[in-house]
Amino acid sequence: MRLIAALVSVLLAGAAAGGEPARVVIGPDRLEPRVLRATTEDRVTFVNRSGRVVQVEFGPDRGRHHVFQVPGEIWAVFHQPGPHVYAVHFETGPRRELRGVVEVGHAPGLAADGLPTCSGITVEGVCLEP
C-alpha cells in the first residue's frame, strides 16, 4: 500500500512539474502563481492578462538586470537550478510592481553536444549570462 501511495505521489508531482505548461499569468493586481516550480530547461511562459503595458525584469539585482516588455506573452528558459526572482512593472495607469519567483529544480538533459547552450536565462531566444 505504501508503494502505491509513493508511486501516486511521484506521478502527481511529475504531472504538476512536467505535464502542465509552466505558465505565469500577470493579472491587474497579482501573479498566478507567485511561486512557480519548474525544472532546468523548461520553457516558462509569462502571459500578460492585466490589460496594461507591463515589463518583466530578470536579474539578481538592480545593477545587473534585464527588462522585457510583455505585449501578450514572452517565454524564458532557466538553465540553472535555484530561485530566480523577477519583477513585473506596470507602465501605464498607477505604477506598481509585483514580484514572483521561479523555483527551478535540476533536471538531467543538456544540449546535443552535452553542454548547456546558455548558462543563465534565455528570454525569447536571447541568452542572459549571469
N, C-alpha and C positions, 0 to 999 in steps of 0.2 A: 504494500500500500504506500509506503514512504517513497519507493522508487517511482510509482505513478505520479505522486504529488510533486516530486522533484522534476520529473520529465515535463509535466504540465507547466510548472513554474518556468523552466528553461524555454519551452516553446512560446509561452506568453511574453517573456522578456525579449525573445528574438523577434516576435511579431511587432512589438512596440518599437524596437530599435531598427529592424530591417524591413519589416513588412509594409509599414506605412511610410509615405514620403515624409522626409524631415522638412517641416514647414513651420515658419513663424509668421503669424498674421499680425500685422500692425493695425490696431484699431485706433479710434479717436482718443482713447484715454488709457489703453493698456496693450500689452503684448500677450499673445496667446500661442504657446506657453511662454512664460517669462524665463523659465529654465528649460531648455531643450536638450535632451540626451541624444547623442549621435555617436558614430564611430568614425575613425580616421577614414578619409576618402569618401565619406557620404556627401552627397550634394544636398545642401540646406538651402531652401528657397525662402526668401523674405517677401511676403505679399503685402502690398500697401492697400488696406481697405479703410483708411482713415478719411478719405475724401479730401485730403490736404497734401501739399507738397512736403515730402519728408526726405531726410538724408540719413543713411546708416553710416555710423563711424566705427571702424575697426581699428584696433591698436591698443598697445599696452598703456599708453599714457598720452597726454595732450601733446607732448613733444614729438612723438612718432606715431602719427595716426593717419588713416586713410578714410576719406569720406566719399560715399557714393549716393547720388540721387536715385530715389526709387519712384519712378513714374507709375509702375504697375507691380513689377516684381523684379528681383535680382536673385542670383544664386551665388553661393560660396561653398568651397570645399576646404575643410580644415585638415591639414596634413599632420598635425602634432596633437597627441593626446593632452588633456588637461582642460581647465576652464578658459574659455575665450569670451571675454566681456565685450559687449558692444553697446552703443548708444544710438537712439533714434531721435533726431532733432526735427521738430515741426517748424517749417519755414514760413508758413502762411497762417494767418489768424493769430491767436495768442501763442507766443513762443513757449514751447515746453520741451522737456526731454524725458524719454523713457529709457531705462536701462534693462538689459537682459544678458543672459549667459547661455552659451552653447557649451555644454559639458561633453567633451569628446573623449571617448574611450578608445583604446587601441584595438584595431582590427588588423589581422595579418593581411597582406596583399599590397604589393608595390607595383610600380610601373613595369612594363615589359622588360626593361633592362635591369630590373632588380633594385633600382633606386627611385625614391620619390622624385617626381618631376619638379616639385616646389617644396621647400622645407617650412613654409609659413602657411599662408592662406591664399587660395586662388579665388578671386571675385570676378565673375563674368569673364573668365579667361586670363585675367591679369594676376601674375604671381606677386604677392606682397611678402617679401622676405622679412624675417624677424630682425 
